[in-house]
């Protein structure tokens, strides 16, 4: 079973459908106890950094999420679910993120259309099992105004150019998080979800 963390941050049905399409056995739940039972965890999200962190804490999901991350067990963060893993965000300077990785989230520089919305390419910076059979330069669907700046550059697994280069994916062993929406990214996105399901099954 793959747990999709439901903390009220966006419509998660497309994530459920995407995992179902690749035999991922998804369970959408806000029960903190389900982390221990899961083969892997998907942490999606859309919306406000501060509101999302408030909901995570209100539902007692932050600590089990941290424990899962520190365990090294399979994990996939999506969109806001990537940003929340870091310390802070320019969107809400007084809000603390999960802090699993050091670094802030920055807003795109003025002068371009914000949010960054639509299809854009991702250049891989790592050979990760998450990106197997997905050529570097493949296109994925984005919608965001902020992006993470990892203090540890070795975490950066993918970069995208939107008049400035930004980190669009991080990865380490069995864990990854992406700024784009694989569940809305057609063939390349489904391949990424399929790769994640394979990682989960191999680590049972």
C-alpha positions as CSV (number, residue, x, y, z in Angstrom):
1,X,0.0,0.0,0.0
2,X,1.2,3.5,-0.8
3,X,-0.1,6.2,1.5
4,X,-1.1,9.6,0.0
5,X,-1.0,12.1,2.9
6,X,-4.3,14.0,2.9
7,X,-3.9,17.2,4.9
8,X,-6.4,19.2,2.9
9,X,-3.9,20.8,0.5
10,X,-5.6,20.5,-2.9
11,X,-7.5,18.0,-4.9
12,X,-5.7,14.7,-4.5
13,X,-7.9,12.5,-6.7
14,X,-5.6,12.9,-9.7
15,X,-2.7,11.6,-7.6
16,X,-4.9,8.6,-6.6
17,X,-5.8,8.0,-10.2
18,X,-2.2,8.3,-11.4
19,X,-1.0,5.6,-8.9
20,X,-4.0,3.4,-9.7
21,X,-2.9,3.5,-13.4
22,X,0.5,2.0,-12.5
23,X,-0.8,-0.5,-9.9
24,X,0.3,1.5,-7.0
25,X,-2.4,0.5,-4.5
26,X,-2.9,4.0,-3.2
27,X,-4.6,4.9,0.1
28,X,-5.7,8.5,0.7
29,X,-5.6,9.1,4.4
30,X,-5.0,11.7,7.2
31,X,-4.5,9.0,9.8
32,X,-0.9,9.3,11.3
33,X,-0.9,5.6,12.1
34,X,-0.9,4.7,8.4
35,X,2.7,5.8,7.9
36,X,4.0,2.6,9.7
37,X,1.9,0.4,7.5
38,X,2.8,1.9,4.1
39,X,5.3,0.6,1.6
40,X,5.9,4.2,0.5
41,X,4.5,7.7,1.1
42,X,3.4,10.3,-1.4
43,X,3.3,13.9,0.0
44,X,1.4,16.1,-2.5
45,X,0.1,19.6,-2.0
46,X,-1.1,22.9,-3.5
47,X,-1.7,26.3,-2.0
48,X,-0.2,28.2,0.9
49,X,3.0,27.2,2.7
50,X,1.8,28.5,6.0
51,X,-1.7,27.1,5.9
52,X,-0.4,23.7,4.8
53,X,2.0,23.6,7.8
54,X,-0.8,24.5,10.2
55,X,-2.9,21.7,8.8
56,X,-0.1,19.2,9.1
57,X,0.4,20.0,12.7
58,X,-3.3,20.2,13.5
59,X,-3.7,16.6,12.1
60,X,-0.5,15.4,13.9
61,X,1.1,14.4,10.6
62,X,4.4,16.3,10.9
63,X,6.2,14.0,13.3
64,X,5.3,10.7,11.4
65,X,6.3,12.4,8.2
66,X,9.7,13.3,9.7
67,X,10.1,9.8,11.0
68,X,9.3,8.3,7.6
69,X,11.9,10.6,5.9
70,X,14.6,9.9,8.5
71,X,14.0,6.1,8.1
72,X,15.0,6.3,4.4
73,X,11.9,4.4,3.3
74,X,10.4,5.2,-0.1
75,X,8.9,8.7,-0.4
76,X,7.7,11.0,-3.2
77,X,6.9,14.7,-2.6
78,X,4.9,16.7,-5.2
79,X,4.7,20.5,-5.7
80,X,4.0,22.1,-2.3
81,X,5.0,18.7,-0.9
82,X,8.5,19.4,-2.1
83,X,8.6,23.0,-0.7
84,X,7.3,22.0,2.7
85,X,10.3,19.7,3.3
86,X,12.6,22.7,3.6
87,X,13.1,25.2,6.5
88,X,11.2,28.2,5.3
89,X,9.6,30.1,2.4
90,X,9.6,33.7,1.2
91,X,5.8,33.3,0.9
92,X,5.4,33.2,4.7
93,X,8.6,34.4,6.4
94,X,7.4,33.6,9.9
95,X,6.3,30.0,9.1
96,X,8.6,27.0,9.8
97,X,8.6,24.2,7.3
98,X,9.2,20.5,8.1
99,X,12.9,21.1,8.0
100,X,13.9,17.7,6.7
101,X,16.3,19.5,4.4
102,X,18.2,22.8,5.0
103,X,17.4,25.8,2.8
104,X,14.6,28.3,1.9
105,X,12.0,28.5,-0.8
106,X,12.5,31.6,-3.0
107,X,10.0,33.5,-5.2
108,X,10.6,33.8,-8.9
109,X,12.3,37.1,-9.8
110,X,9.9,39.9,-11.1
111,X,9.6,40.4,-14.8
112,X,8.2,37.1,-15.8
113,X,4.7,35.6,-15.6
114,X,4.0,34.3,-12.1
115,X,2.9,31.6,-11.4
116,X,5.1,29.5,-13.6
117,X,2.2,27.6,-15.3
118,X,2.2,24.9,-17.9
119,X,4.7,22.5,-19.5
120,X,8.5,22.9,-19.1
121,X,11.5,20.6,-19.4
122,X,13.5,19.0,-16.6
123,X,17.2,18.3,-17.0
124,X,18.4,15.5,-14.7
125,X,21.4,16.1,-12.5
126,X,21.4,12.6,-11.0
127,X,21.1,9.0,-12.1
128,X,18.2,8.2,-9.8
129,X,15.9,5.1,-10.1
130,X,13.0,7.6,-9.9
131,X,13.9,8.9,-13.4
132,X,14.6,5.6,-15.1
133,X,13.4,5.5,-18.7
134,X,12.6,9.2,-18.6
135,X,15.0,11.1,-20.9
136,X,16.7,14.2,-19.6
137,X,14.8,17.2,-21.1
138,X,11.4,15.6,-20.8
139,X,8.5,17.9,-20.3
140,X,6.3,18.0,-17.1
141,X,3.4,20.1,-16.0
142,X,4.1,22.9,-13.5
143,X,2.1,25.4,-11.5
144,X,4.0,27.3,-8.8
145,X,5.5,30.7,-7.8
146,X,8.2,29.5,-5.4
147,X,11.0,26.9,-5.6
148,X,13.4,25.4,-3.1
149,X,17.1,26.3,-2.8
150,X,18.7,23.3,-1.1
151,X,21.7,24.1,1.1
152,X,23.2,20.8,0.0
153,X,23.6,21.0,-3.7
154,X,24.1,17.2,-3.9
155,X,20.3,16.9,-3.3
156,X,19.5,18.6,-6.6
157,X,18.3,15.9,-9.0
158,X,16.6,18.0,-11.7
159,X,16.7,21.6,-12.9
160,X,14.4,23.7,-15.1
161,X,14.9,27.0,-16.8
162,X,12.2,29.7,-16.4
163,X,14.3,32.7,-17.4
164,X,16.4,31.6,-14.4
165,X,17.5,28.0,-13.5
166,X,15.8,26.5,-10.5
167,X,15.7,23.2,-8.7
168,X,12.7,21.2,-9.9
169,X,13.6,17.9,-8.3
170,X,15.6,16.5,-5.4
171,X,16.5,12.8,-4.8
172,X,18.5,10.7,-2.3
173,X,18.3,6.9,-2.5
174,X,14.7,5.8,-2.1
175,X,13.3,9.3,-1.6
176,X,12.6,12.1,-4.1
177,X,10.4,15.2,-4.4
178,X,9.5,17.2,-7.5
179,X,8.1,20.6,-8.1
180,X,6.1,19.5,-11.1
181,X,2.9,17.4,-11.1
182,X,3.7,13.9,-12.4
183,X,0.1,12.9,-12.1
184,X,-0.7,15.6,-14.7
185,X,2.3,15.0,-16.9
186,X,1.1,12.3,-19.2
187,X,3.6,9.6,-20.3
188,X,6.7,11.0,-18.5
189,X,4.7,11.6,-15.3
190,X,3.2,8.1,-15.3
191,X,6.7,6.6,-15.8
192,X,7.9,8.5,-12.8
193,X,5.0,7.2,-10.7
194,X,5.6,3.7,-12.0
195,X,9.3,3.9,-11.0
196,X,8.2,5.0,-7.5
197,X,5.9,2.0,-7.3
198,X,8.7,-0.3,-8.3
199,X,11.0,1.2,-5.6
200,X,8.2,0.7,-3.0
201,X,7.8,-3.0,-4.0
202,X,11.6,-3.6,-4.0
203,X,11.8,-2.2,-0.4
204,X,9.0,-4.1,1.2
